[in-house]
Amino acid sequence: MMQTVLKKELIIDNSHNLLLSDLPFKTGEKVVVFVMSETDLTAKLKKWQTLFKETQALPQVKNITDADIDAEIEAYRSDL
């Protein structure tokens, strides 16, 4: 099942209100909204990038093949 994910960038004005319009969802559909400042997002992105680089440098990761990754994804999907 495909999920619809939207990214909206805007600048908060003096009203401190946020209005989202023309959304591709049905009336009555429950949605989840995350609001984060660009500064927070940039800091978190840097932390993730550092974590990925550290993880990829681990010796045990060097032996993982594409077939291993495919098998793990398939196992995960079969449990959904």
C-alpha positions as CSV (number, residue, x, y, z in Angstrom):
1,M,0.0,0.0,0.0
2,M,1.5,3.4,-1.0
3,Q,1.5,6.1,1.5
4,T,1.1,9.8,0.5
5,V,3.8,11.9,2.0
6,L,3.9,15.6,1.5
7,K,6.6,18.1,2.3
8,K,5.5,21.7,2.7
9,E,8.0,24.5,3.4
10,L,6.8,27.8,4.6
11,I,7.7,30.7,6.8
12,I,5.7,31.4,9.9
13,D,4.3,34.9,9.9
14,N,3.2,37.2,12.9
15,S,0.0,35.2,13.3
16,H,2.0,32.1,14.3
17,N,-0.7,30.1,12.4
18,L,-0.2,27.3,10.0
19,L,-2.7,26.6,7.2
20,L,-2.5,23.5,5.0
21,S,-4.8,23.5,1.9
22,D,-5.4,21.5,-1.2
23,L,-4.3,18.3,0.5
24,P,-4.8,15.0,-1.4
25,F,-6.8,13.3,1.4
26,K,-10.4,12.3,1.7
27,T,-12.8,14.2,4.0
28,G,-12.7,12.5,7.4
29,E,-9.4,10.7,6.8
30,K,-7.2,10.7,9.8
31,V,-3.7,12.2,9.1
32,V,-0.6,12.8,11.1
33,V,1.3,16.1,10.9
34,F,4.9,16.8,12.0
35,V,6.1,20.3,12.2
36,M,9.8,21.0,12.6
37,S,12.0,24.0,12.2
38,E,14.6,23.8,9.4
39,T,17.4,24.3,11.9
40,D,16.2,21.2,13.9
41,L,15.9,19.2,10.6
42,T,19.4,20.1,9.5
43,A,20.9,19.1,12.9
44,K,19.0,15.8,12.9
45,L,20.1,15.1,9.3
46,K,23.7,15.6,10.3
47,K,23.3,13.2,13.2
48,W,21.7,10.6,10.9
49,Q,24.5,11.0,8.3
50,T,27.1,10.5,11.0
51,L,25.3,7.4,12.3
52,F,25.1,5.9,8.8
53,K,28.8,6.5,8.1
54,E,29.7,4.9,11.5
55,T,27.4,2.0,10.9
56,Q,28.8,1.4,7.4
57,A,32.3,1.4,8.7
58,L,31.6,-1.5,11.1
59,P,33.6,-4.7,10.1
60,Q,30.5,-6.9,10.3
61,V,28.6,-4.7,7.8
62,K,31.3,-5.2,5.2
63,N,30.2,-8.8,4.6
64,I,26.5,-8.0,4.0
65,T,25.4,-8.7,0.4
66,D,22.5,-7.3,-1.6
67,A,21.0,-10.8,-1.4
68,D,21.1,-10.6,2.5
69,I,19.4,-7.2,2.3
70,D,16.7,-8.5,-0.1
71,A,16.1,-11.5,2.2
72,E,15.7,-9.3,5.2
73,I,13.3,-7.0,3.4
74,E,11.2,-9.9,2.2
75,A,11.1,-11.4,5.7
76,Y,10.0,-8.1,7.1
77,R,7.2,-7.7,4.5
78,S,5.9,-11.2,5.1
79,D,5.3,-10.3,8.7
80,L,3.2,-7.2,7.8
